Amino acid sequence: MADQRTLEEVRADIDAIDREIQALISRRAGCAQRVADIKLEQMQAASERGETPGEVVYYRPEREAQVLKRIMDRNEGPLAGETVAHIFREIMSACLALEKPLQVAYLGPEGTFTHAATIKHFGHAAIPVSQNTIDAVFARVESGECNYGVVPVENSTEGMVSHTLDNFMDSRLKISGEVEMPIVHHLLVAPGTEQMAVTKICAHQQALAQCRNWLDLHWPNTEREAVSSNGEAARLAAATPGVAAVAGDMAAELYGLEKLAEHIEDYADNTTRFLVVGRDEVPSSGRDKTSIIVSSRNKPGALYALLDPFRKAGVSLTRIDTRPSRTEKWAYVFFIEFEGHLQDDNIRAIVSELEEQSILLKPLGSYPRAVL
Ligand SMILES: O=C(O)C(=O)C[C@]1(C(=O)O)C=C[C@@H](O)C=C1
């Protein structure tokens, strides 16, 4: 039967539902506060037992991934599952901030896609802390100044971010999570800037590369300048007459820029993947990935020998990349990523087999597969 309610009746129903939702959110926040007390009590008890008293870890990525995955799996519409999950992402972010506000270092400045990935993963109640370099993100987390860090690790058109992989070679940080962001570039200018007034286009080198064909077609004779980040490009466009920036929506919003052209990336499914780094290992969430660094002697069949344990165990590899070892000329290390958790028996067996035949094996962490 068609819905016969009047506008006033429907709005009265919405008001009643909003009161219920608000009451439930407050109850949920109260539960989060109780969880925080329990975590503190558990840490104090461990310290009294003489176990090494670490810091209380309030953020639980495995739990958050489970909550968000369950939201999406049981969603029945009319809102899309991802939309509802984003709402719960913000509720959990606010609940976690009640327990302990997180300081999250990211590759800045404000307006970069890494900034957007940080907000997407941790929600708006986290405190993003902009860093000028990937090295600085690792350093802020290693020093304890920040709780976690977010760094770019690969782009679907440009490949791996080698500087991130190199940092993992020496860092004791663990991977705590991953974020995937569709990379949508626009040509941005200060409000009121006419197209003919643009004399220079600024962007991060990767953004210039990802929009090369579009720029060659539409702006073949305009100077292009690679700058440190898309956020910096947007800042220059806002401050310098005649400068346009290739950057995303967050940069446009932060620097008050207008879009001369939208979606100028050459490949529609252009995606960048980011890694979340922290000081603690993450327990199994049930839907995990593991990343390791492994190196073997430079001999025939060395790579086959490294991959065969995964084949025998039927474990899917999701990524494999190489980087110079920096310690031995023409020796390489492999960054291998695969499904499963270091706590799983089959993964333990693979790792112990790799340890026997490699000269270097460094687990970088097991972490929940991206849900949002
Ligand atoms: O379950 C916990 O450990 C909580 O702290 C609660 C909660 C939540 O709001 O659901 C909040 C923060 C954590 O990162 C995970 C989940």
PDBQT file of the ligand as one rigid body, heavy atoms in Angstrom, charges set to zero:
ROOT
HETATM    1  O1  LIG A 401      36.235  -2.421  20.857  1.00  0.00    +0.000 OA
HETATM    2  C1  LIG A 401      37.152  -1.642  21.191  1.00  0.00    +0.000 C 
HETATM    3  O2  LIG A 401      38.303  -2.023  21.467  1.00  0.00    +0.000 OA
HETATM    4  C2  LIG A 401      36.871  -0.172  21.244  1.00  0.00    +0.000 C 
HETATM    5  O3  LIG A 401      37.706   0.569  21.672  1.00  0.00    +0.000 OA
HETATM    6  C3  LIG A 401      35.580   0.346  20.669  1.00  0.00    +0.000 C 
HETATM    7  C4  LIG A 401      35.781   0.857  19.251  1.00  0.00    +0.000 C 
HETATM    8  C5  LIG A 401      34.367   1.158  18.684  1.00  0.00    +0.000 C 
HETATM    9  O4  LIG A 401      33.931   2.338  18.739  1.00  0.00    +0.000 OA
HETATM   10  O5  LIG A 401      33.723   0.220  18.195  1.00  0.00    +0.000 OA
HETATM   11  C6  LIG A 401      36.568   2.094  19.262  1.00  0.00    +0.000 C 
HETATM   12  C7  LIG A 401      37.902   2.139  18.968  1.00  0.00    +0.000 C 
HETATM   13  C8  LIG A 401      38.619   0.931  18.549  1.00  0.00    +0.000 C 
HETATM   14  O6  LIG A 401      39.594   1.246  17.563  1.00  0.00    +0.000 OA
HETATM   15  C9  LIG A 401      37.756  -0.178  18.146  1.00  0.00    +0.000 C 
HETATM   16  C10 LIG A 401      36.434  -0.167  18.421  1.00  0.00    +0.000 C 
ENDROOT
TORSDOF 0
